[in-house]
Amino acid sequence: MKQLSILFFFVCSLLSINLHADEAYNAALKELAAGKIANIVNNAIVQSAIKAQNVKHAGLSEADIIKLDKKWRAENKSSDKPFINATLSNALSGYLSQQKSASDGLFTEMFVMDNKGMNVGQSDITSDYWQGDEAKWQKTFLAGSGAVHIGKLEKDESTQEIQVQLSVSISDDANNVIGAITVGVNLDNL
């Protein structure tokens, strides 16, 4: 019985240590969202690109979005990538690539989504085009201004790096949510 008590105490101690580590990371990630990432998304390049795509895609149905997502996924497996390359070569993608490079390894990837959850710009190729069916968009864009979603620590399919995805809603000057951003964060560099 004594051994069982010691084992129980040991397991509870480990769980407590992991809980405190998660709390420390979460606090640092929320600070990152309110600081560096807020500065990035408040840039005119980000704001204007999202607004333009929201207008351009206003009439798209979910079936249209799924068709675009399938096109993206197919191109991801092909050597010919006109749809992907058009997104990767836009001004927003260039800006996000610069921000990723300037982060000294803190950011592993960055991508901005519109009001339907579709990619507007990105630093790296994402595995899919439509994020609207995923928590990174649903728990930020749909949650309103100032929403932050911290994903699980994992090896990212796109970047092949161990990271956590930090997602934040993006609002315009009138505090209306217009999109969201997901940033892969290398916790070793946090």
C-alpha positions in Angstrom: 0.0 0.0 0.0 2.9 2.4 0.8 4.4 1.8 -2.6 1.0 2.6 -4.3 0.9 5.9 -2.3 4.4 6.8 -3.3 3.6 6.0 -7.0 0.4 8.0 -6.8 2.3 11.0 -5.3 5.0 10.7 -8.1 2.4 10.6 -10.9 0.6 13.6 -9.4 3.9 15.5 -9.1 4.7 14.9 -12.7 1.2 16.0 -13.8 1.6 19.2 -11.7 5.0 19.9 -13.3 3.6 19.5 -16.9 0.6 21.6 -16.0 2.9 24.4 -14.7 5.0 24.1 -17.9 1.9 24.4 -20.1 0.7 27.4 -18.1 4.2 29.1 -18.5 4.1 28.4 -22.3 0.5 29.6 -22.6 1.3 32.9 -20.8 4.4 33.5 -23.0 2.3 32.6 -26.2 -0.5 35.0 -25.2 2.1 37.7 -24.6 3.6 36.9 -28.1 0.1 37.2 -29.6 -0.6 40.6 -27.9 2.9 41.9 -28.9 4.8 40.8 -31.9 1.9 39.1 -33.7 -0.4 42.0 -33.1 2.2 44.3 -34.6 2.4 42.0 -37.7 -1.3 41.8 -38.3 -1.9 45.5 -37.9 0.3 46.2 -40.9 -1.5 47.8 -43.9 -0.3 44.9 -46.1 -2.1 42.4 -44.0 -5.2 44.5 -43.6 -5.6 45.4 -47.2 -4.9 41.8 -48.5 -7.6 40.3 -46.2 -10.1 43.0 -47.1 -9.5 42.6 -50.8 -9.9 38.8 -50.7 -13.0 39.1 -48.5 -14.6 41.2 -51.3 -13.3 39.0 -54.1 -14.6 35.8 -52.5 -17.9 37.2 -51.0 -20.1 35.2 -53.3 -18.3 31.8 -52.9 -20.4 28.9 -51.6 -19.0 26.2 -49.4 -18.9 23.9 -52.5 -16.8 26.5 -54.3 -14.4 26.7 -51.4 -14.1 22.9 -51.2 -13.3 22.9 -54.9 -10.5 25.4 -54.4 -9.2 23.4 -51.4 -9.1 20.2 -53.6 -7.3 22.1 -56.3 -4.7 23.3 -53.7 -4.2 19.8 -52.4 -3.8 18.3 -55.8 -1.2 21.0 -56.7 0.6 20.2 -53.5 1.4 16.8 -54.9 2.2 18.1 -58.4 5.3 19.8 -59.8 2.9 22.3 -61.5 1.6 24.7 -58.9 0.0 27.8 -60.5 -2.7 28.3 -57.8 -0.2 27.8 -54.9 2.4 29.9 -56.6 0.0 32.8 -57.2 -0.6 32.9 -53.4 3.0 32.4 -52.5 4.1 35.3 -54.8 1.6 37.9 -53.5 2.7 40.9 -51.4 1.3 39.5 -48.2 3.2 36.2 -48.6 6.4 38.2 -49.2 5.7 40.2 -46.0 5.0 37.1 -43.9 8.2 35.4 -45.3 10.2 38.5 -44.2 8.6 38.4 -40.7 9.4 34.7 -40.4 13.0 35.2 -41.4 13.4 38.1 -39.0 12.2 36.0 -36.1 15.5 34.1 -35.7 13.8 30.8 -35.7 10.9 31.7 -33.4 8.3 31.5 -36.2 8.3 28.3 -38.2 5.4 29.3 -40.5 2.9 32.1 -40.8 -0.4 32.1 -42.8 -3.3 34.6 -42.9 -6.9 33.5 -43.5 -9.9 35.5 -44.8 -13.4 35.6 -43.4 -14.2 32.2 -44.9 -11.0 30.5 -43.6 -9.2 30.5 -46.9 -5.5 31.3 -47.2 -4.7 34.9 -48.2 -0.9 34.7 -47.8 1.6 32.5 -46.2 5.3 32.2 -45.6 5.4 28.5 -46.6 3.1 26.1 -48.6 0.3 24.9 -46.4 -1.0 21.3 -46.8 -4.5 22.7 -47.6 -6.1 26.0 -48.7 -9.2 26.1 -46.5 -8.7 26.3 -42.8 -12.3 27.2 -42.1 -13.1 23.6 -41.0 -10.3 23.7 -38.4 -10.0 25.0 -34.8 -7.3 27.5 -35.8 -9.9 29.5 -37.7 -13.1 28.5 -35.9 -11.7 29.4 -32.4 -10.4 32.8 -33.5 -12.4 34.3 -36.4 -15.7 33.0 -35.1 -14.8 33.9 -31.5 -14.4 37.6 -32.2 -11.9 40.3 -31.8 -8.9 39.5 -29.6 -9.5 35.7 -29.7 -6.4 33.6 -29.3 -6.2 29.8 -29.8 -3.2 27.8 -28.8 -2.8 24.4 -30.5 -1.1 21.3 -29.3 2.6 20.7 -29.5 3.2 18.6 -32.6 5.3 17.9 -35.6 3.8 20.1 -38.4 3.1 18.3 -41.7 4.0 21.4 -43.7 7.1 22.5 -42.0 8.4 19.2 -40.5 9.3 21.0 -37.3 8.1 20.6 -33.7 6.0 23.6 -33.0 2.8 24.8 -31.5 0.3 26.7 -33.7 -0.7 30.1 -32.2 -3.8 31.5 -33.9 -5.2 35.0 -33.4 -8.3 36.8 -34.9 -7.5 39.9 -37.0 -9.6 43.0 -36.7 -9.8 46.2 -38.7 -9.7 49.7 -37.3 -13.4 49.5 -36.3 -12.7 46.3 -34.3 -14.6 44.1 -36.8 -13.0 40.7 -37.3 -11.9 40.4 -40.9 -9.6 37.3 -40.7 -7.2 35.3 -38.7 -3.5 34.4 -38.6 -1.8 31.2 -37.6 1.8 31.3 -36.6 3.9 28.2 -36.0 6.0 28.9 -32.9 9.2 27.0 -32.0 8.9 26.8 -28.2 12.7 26.3 -27.9 13.1 29.9 -29.2 10.3 31.4 -27.2 
